[in-house]
Amino acid sequence: MANEVKLHYFLGRGRAETTRWMLAINQIAFKNNPITTPDDLCQLRNSGKLPFDQMPLLEINGMNLSQSSGMIRYLARIGGFYGENDKEALYCDMFAGAINDFAEASMQASFQSSTEIAVKILQERFNKFAPKFELRIKENGNELCVGNKISFADVILSEALSAYMEWIPDLLKNTPLLLSIHEKIVNETGIKSYLNSEQRYPKPDENYVIDVARVLQRALPAHMSDINRFVN
Ligand SMILES: N[C@@H](CCC(=O)N[C@@H](CS)C(=O)NCC(=O)O)C(=O)O
């Protein structure tokens, strides 16, 4: 189908997940195209669709989009999730930068050598950012990151919090504003239906880590066995 929206990435969440949440809140139907072998990646690269030779790739409205930060902002613009004016858009961007730094720890969690280490790193990262997020949200005054309408900052913050909570279930017990935003976003129609769908990949585990290394033909994390098994 010519207008089908396609998201090409590994068989998992990773750097494609914020885009999936933004497609979901826009209620834009999409298809995951999992890249599961070096050959799949080679074919995708040879197709000329990867502007910078990297995944994720989002095919939408006749365009081949690269860079998750660009994708989520495009989806924010077309859906009205980018604030109501230049100042709000700027604050969305500021939040997004901090959320990106915050989210990196959850993206790396399954690559850590043990659950204990992953949880420790996540808790430290949360302790650094959560009080600041709470303060900024309190200053805004609407139990939202920016302005008085849901923005992409709320969506990507909730995506990151969801990932953290899979490791630390009671994470938000002392942060009522983060809890409120998270609750609001996961109950938005499009997001709720995405999270309950088969398109939502499970919490990344060791198999995901192995898949990524196999597709990219790179070394596995140092704590795993035979770490160079996929390296040419
Ligand atoms: N900043 C980029 C990062 C893209 C990226 O690092 N993609 C990795 C997979 S997660 C990749 O394609 N690596 C292969 C390469 O860079 O050649 C984004 O957020 O989209």
PDBQT file of the ligand as one rigid body, heavy atoms in Angstrom, charges set to zero:
ROOT
HETATM    1  N1  LIG A 301      20.566   9.699  16.894  1.00  0.00    +0.000 N 
HETATM    2  C1  LIG A 301      20.049   8.594  16.125  1.00  0.00    +0.000 C 
HETATM    3  C2  LIG A 301      20.813   7.350  16.489  1.00  0.00    +0.000 C 
HETATM    4  C3  LIG A 301      20.721   6.318  15.413  1.00  0.00    +0.000 C 
HETATM    5  C4  LIG A 301      21.571   5.113  15.701  1.00  0.00    +0.000 C 
HETATM    6  O1  LIG A 301      22.593   5.159  16.402  1.00  0.00    +0.000 OA
HETATM    7  N2  LIG A 301      21.140   3.994  15.126  1.00  0.00    +0.000 N 
HETATM    8  C5  LIG A 301      21.850   2.766  15.293  1.00  0.00    +0.000 C 
HETATM    9  C6  LIG A 301      20.904   1.677  15.722  1.00  0.00    +0.000 C 
HETATM   10  S1  LIG A 301      20.147   2.080  17.254  1.00  0.00    +0.000 SA
HETATM   11  C7  LIG A 301      22.431   2.389  13.961  1.00  0.00    +0.000 C 
HETATM   12  O2  LIG A 301      21.781   2.465  12.933  1.00  0.00    +0.000 OA
HETATM   13  N3  LIG A 301      23.715   1.994  13.975  1.00  0.00    +0.000 N 
HETATM   14  C8  LIG A 301      24.410   1.606  12.821  1.00  0.00    +0.000 C 
HETATM   15  C9  LIG A 301      25.307   2.686  12.291  1.00  0.00    +0.000 C 
HETATM   16  O3  LIG A 301      25.348   3.780  12.889  1.00  0.00    +0.000 OA
HETATM   17  O4  LIG A 301      25.956   2.432  11.288  1.00  0.00    +0.000 OA
HETATM   18  C10 LIG A 301      18.551   8.426  16.369  1.00  0.00    +0.000 C 
HETATM   19  O5  LIG A 301      18.114   8.710  17.481  1.00  0.00    +0.000 OA
HETATM   20  O6  LIG A 301      17.820   8.048  15.446  1.00  0.00    +0.000 OA
ENDROOT
TORSDOF 0
